[in-house]
Each structure stands twice: as structure tokens, then as C-alpha cells.
Amino acid sequence: MRLSTSNKQSNHSDYIARASGPTQQHAFRNGPRIVAIETLIPHDIMAGLVLLRIHTDAGTVDGTPVIGHGESYYIPHAVAATLHDWMARRLLGADATAIESHWRFLYERASAFGARGCELRAISAIDLALWDILGQLTKQPIWKLLGGPVLILSPFTIVVVGLLMGVGLKVPLMLKVGQGMAILANLALLKTITTAFTTLQILQKNFFLRVTLP
């Protein structure tokens, strides 16, 4: 199921007028502005998943439209409804880079009636998408925008446990900060592991992975 909410004001004063009050006008004074919010619930890919795209008027970066991507899990229809029915009122026309301001506004108001359910899941998806937008605009990885690396190389152990076969093994790997999915760097080793348990499909269905940092 796909839903979309959009709104585009004609001039600067129209954007400022969307603020809930004078103390919130800062989040609407500048751009790039949020012009549309789109959600998708891909039942055929993963039950319970809701995907979010936040569109902006920032144009393109290196030929790619600046669109933020976020996601959340569980009660996807409720999360999508929260995004479109309520949170879109705050976000549409607002500065896409006012990340902290949007988070505080939505969380503080949701906490008045309980922010531990679909509201917090929706805020989480928004936060991911807005940081994604900032990363695209600055051409910086998110981990760097959030403060940079703490460790260059960190050992960890991946534990593969068979739920049906009752067997297990531990494999030491290395995590390199800034590589994203560091397990991909150890793909050959993991393929050897999965071969030992017949196929990757069986691994996904009948096993779980646990990563332990030192």
C-alpha cells in the first residue's frame, strides 16, 4: 500500500504561517523545504515493514533527486496513518535540515498522550529520512555527521546457531568503521559457513546470528 501527502506554498510568508507559533518559526524560515511525504507498506517483501520517503525542493545532488529514506517496523498501517494524518502537518513546508527541532516538537507533543507506540516509530522513520537528506546535501556519510569514528578497527564475533540441528560455531571477524555493512568484507568466510549448513535459505529460516563486541 502506498500513500502520499504533499503541499507546496507559493511564497516565504506562507511557509512561516505553517509554524504552530512564534517559537517554531525557525523551522520554517529556510530551506531546503519538505514538499511531500510518501509511505509504502511492502507486504510481499517483509510483513510489518513501513518505508518512508521525504521529498524536498533541493533539486539534485550529482544528478540524483534529494529524497530522504527512512523505515520503521511493526504496526505499519498505524505508523503510516500517524505520519500522514498528524506529523505531515509539521513537516510539509518546513526546513528539512531542522532535524533536532522536528524531533523535539513531535516527541514532546506525542509524550502528552503516549509516545511509545506508533508515534515513536513514526518519529524514528522521520529522523532516519532527515539525516539521509542532510548526508546527501553535504555529501558526507551519516556516521561522520553524527560525530565521526570512535574506533578504526574493532574485532567482534559472529555466532551462528542452528535452531533445528542444535549445532553452533563462533567465527571472529573484523568491523571497520565507515564501511557500512562490514560483514560484506567477510563475505567469502560467511559463504563457507552457510555452505556448511547447506544453503543460505536454510540459514535464514532456521538460524539466528548474534554479533558480540569486545
Backbone hydrogen bonds, N-H to C=O, Kabsch-Sander energy under -0.5 kcal/mol:
donor,donor_aa,acceptor,acceptor_aa,energy
3,L,39,T,-2.4
5,T,37,I,-2.9
7,N,35,V,-2.0
14,D,11,N,-0.5
15,Y,11,N,-1.2
16,I,12,H,-2.0
17,A,13,S,-2.0
18,R,14,D,-0.5
18,R,15,Y,-1.4
19,A,16,I,-1.7
24,Q,21,G,-1.7
25,Q,22,P,-1.1
27,A,24,Q,-1.3
28,F,25,Q,-2.0
29,R,25,Q,-0.7
34,I,94,A,-2.2
35,V,33,R,-0.5
35,V,55,H,-2.2
36,A,55,H,-1.2
37,I,5,T,-3.2
38,E,53,R,-2.9
39,T,3,L,-2.8
40,L,51,L,-2.2
41,I,1,M,-2.4
43,H,41,I,-1.6
45,I,42,P,-1.6
46,M,42,P,-2.4
49,L,46,M,-1.7
50,V,72,S,-2.4
51,L,40,L,-3.2
52,L,70,G,-3.0
53,R,38,E,-2.9
54,I,68,G,-2.5
55,H,36,A,-2.6
55,H,53,R,-0.6
56,T,66,V,-1.0
57,D,33,R,-1.6
61,V,64,T,-2.6
64,T,61,V,-1.5
66,V,59,G,-2.2
67,I,65,P,-1.2
68,G,54,I,-2.6
70,G,52,L,-2.5
72,S,50,V,-2.0
74,Y,48,G,-2.6
79,V,75,I,-2.0
80,A,76,P,-2.7
81,A,77,H,-2.2
82,T,78,A,-2.2
83,L,79,V,-2.3
84,H,80,A,-2.4
85,D,81,A,-3.1
86,W,82,T,-1.4
87,M,82,T,-2.2
88,A,83,L,-1.6
89,R,86,W,-1.4
90,R,86,W,-0.6
90,R,87,M,-0.7
91,L,87,M,-1.9
92,L,88,A,-2.5
93,G,34,I,-3.3
94,A,91,L,-2.4
95,D,27,A,-3.2
96,A,32,P,-3.5
98,A,95,D,-1.3
99,I,97,T,-1.7
102,H,98,A,-2.2
103,W,99,I,-2.3
104,R,100,E,-2.6
105,F,101,S,-2.4
106,L,102,H,-2.4
107,Y,103,W,-2.7
108,E,104,R,-2.6
109,R,105,F,-1.6
110,A,106,L,-2.2
111,S,107,Y,-2.3
112,A,109,R,-0.8
113,F,110,A,-1.6
114,G,110,A,-0.7
121,R,117,G,-1.7
122,A,118,C,-2.4
123,I,119,E,-2.4
124,S,120,L,-2.2
125,A,121,R,-1.9
126,I,122,A,-2.3
127,D,123,I,-2.7
128,L,124,S,-2.1
129,A,125,A,-2.1
130,L,126,I,-2.7
131,W,127,D,-2.2
132,D,128,L,-1.9
133,I,129,A,-2.0
134,L,130,L,-2.2
135,G,131,W,-2.4
136,Q,132,D,-2.0
137,L,133,I,-2.5
138,T,134,L,-2.2
139,K,135,G,-1.0
140,Q,135,G,-1.6
144,K,141,P,-0.9
145,L,141,P,-1.7
146,L,142,I,-2.1
147,G,144,K,-1.4
148,G,143,W,-2.0
154,S,175,L,-2.5
156,F,173,L,-2.0
157,T,212,T,-1.8
158,I,171,V,-2.4
159,V,157,T,-0.5
159,V,210,R,-2.3
160,V,158,I,-0.6
160,V,169,L,-2.0
161,V,159,V,-0.6
161,V,208,F,-1.6
162,G,167,V,-3.5
163,L,161,V,-0.6
163,L,206,N,-2.5
164,L,206,N,-0.5
166,G,162,G,-1.0
169,L,160,V,-1.7
171,V,158,I,-2.2
173,L,156,F,-2.9
175,L,154,S,-2.7
176,K,174,M,-0.6
177,V,152,I,-1.2
177,V,175,L,-0.6
179,Q,176,K,-1.6
182,A,180,G,-1.7
184,L,181,M,-1.8
185,A,182,A,-1.4
186,N,183,I,-1.6
187,L,184,L,-1.6
190,L,186,N,-2.2
191,K,187,L,-2.5
192,T,188,A,-1.5
193,I,189,L,-1.7
194,T,190,L,-2.8
195,T,191,K,-2.1
196,A,192,T,-1.5
197,F,193,I,-0.9
198,T,195,T,-1.8
199,T,197,F,-1.6
203,L,199,T,-1.8
204,Q,200,L,-2.5
205,K,201,Q,-1.8
206,N,202,I,-2.7
207,F,203,L,-1.4
208,F,161,V,-1.2
210,R,159,V,-1.5
212,T,157,T,-2.1
212,T,210,R,-0.5
213,L,211,V,-0.5
